[in-house]
Amino acid sequence: MKSKLAKISLERLRLIAEQQFDIRIASDGRWYHDGGEIRRIELVKLFASILLRDDDGVYWLATPAEKGRIAVDDAPFIIREMSVEAGAGMAPQKISFQTSLDDIVPLDEAHPLQLQKAAASDHMRPYIEVRDGLLAKLSRPVYYQLAEYAET
């Protein structure tokens, strides 16, 4: 699901000269620059806030003045926690997920859970859309927590 802002950003993105940034998001969600891990979480969150994925699946860091391709091994975000909020009365329970960058993502129509082949294997893995086509991979503990919840 693309927001108007993302669509405008992607259209504007086509007009800006292209660069290649030496930034990589590893399959465990860690960010690297020039081969070294970016350890300042504030900087990672800043980069994540300008992260876009185009219709061809290419990831970009984009500002109004410049854009650069980055490498993403699997999904740019990792889900580290899951919470279930009891509904009041007959209201359904609400499931939400928290990313490693502290974003809260509700499980709903705008943020569907989906199974896809992981980039480095033939195994199907669960992902949830965080925003504008950017996915988060459920960590193994969260996957098991969700499976246990589904059984009850």
N, C-alpha and C positions, 0 to 999 in steps of 0.2 A: 504494500500500500504506500503510495507516494503522496506526500503532502504537497500543497501548492508551493511552499518554500523550497522543497527539494526539487520540484519540477523546474522552478525558476532558476535555482542554482545550477541544475544540470544544463539548462539551456544557455545560461551565462558561461558555464564552464567550457563550452565548446568554443567560445570566442577568445579565451585566455591562452597564451602560449604555454605549451606543455613542457614539463620538466620531469625528471626521474629523481625522486627523493630516496636516499638510502635508508629507508625506514621499513621495518618488517614487523608484522604482528605474528608471533609464533602460535602454534595450535593450542598452547596452554594459556593464551591471552596476554603473555608478556610482550612488551614493545621494545624494539631494538633500533638503534641508530648507529651507523658505521660499525656494526658488529657488536657494540656494547649495549647492555640492557639500560633502558631509561628507567631509573629508579624513583624519580620524583613523580609521585602519583598526580600531583597538580598539573604537571606538564603532560602526562598521559591523558588526563581528563580534558585538557585544552585541545590536544590533537584530536581526541575522540569527538569533540564537539564540532569539528570542521571536517569530519570524515564523511565521504559520500561514496556511493557505489553506483556506477552508471548501468545502462541497460545491457551492456556487454559483460557485466560482472567485474569490471575494472574498478579498483579502489583508488580514491583520490583524497588528498588533503587539499582543501580549496579555501582560499580567502578571496575577497573581491579583487585582489591585485595579482595573485599567482595561484597556480595549481601544480601539484606533483603527484605522479603515480607512486603508490606504495605497494609492497607485497603483503599479502595476507595468506598465511598457510592454510587456514580452515575458515573459522568465523572470527570476526574482529572482537567479539565479546564472549565472556564465559559467565554462565549462571552459577553462582556460588550458594545461594540460599533460596528456599521456597517457603512460603507461608500460606496458611489456609485460614481465612476469616469466616467464622460462622455467620450465616445469614440470619436476620431477625425474622422470627415467625416462619412463614413459608418461603421466604426469600432464599435463593440458592447460595451456597457457599462461594466465596471468592478466593481464587488462587492467584497469588502474585509471586514474582521471581525477582531476585536482586542480583545484579551483575557485579562483577569484580570491580567495577568503577562506581558502584553505589547507585546505579539507575534502578528504579523500581518499574517492573513491567507486569501489567496485569494480563492474565490469560483471558482473552476475549476475542471478538471478531477482528479487531484491528491488530491484535498481537497473537496470531494463531500458533499453536504448537504444530510442528511438521517434522516428518522423518525424511532425511536425505542421506545420500552416501557421503561419508566424510571424505575430505579431499585426499587423504593419504591412505585410504583403505576402501574395501568393498563393503564394509559394514554400514548398516543404516544407523544413523544417530539422531537423537532428538534435538531440534533447534526451535527457537522462538524468535519472531521478528521483534526487534527492539524499536526500530524506527526506519522509515523510508527504505525498506529493502535490506537493511543491515541486520544480520542475524547474530544471535547468541547461542552458543552450544551449551547444553545442560551438562554440568560436571557429573561425574559418575555418582557421587553421593546424592545429588539432587535427583538424578534419573531414578535411582533406587527408591528414594523417598516418594517420588511421584508414582512409581509402580506400586509401592506398598499402599499408598493412599487410594489408588484406583481399585485395588483388590477389596478394600473395605466398603 
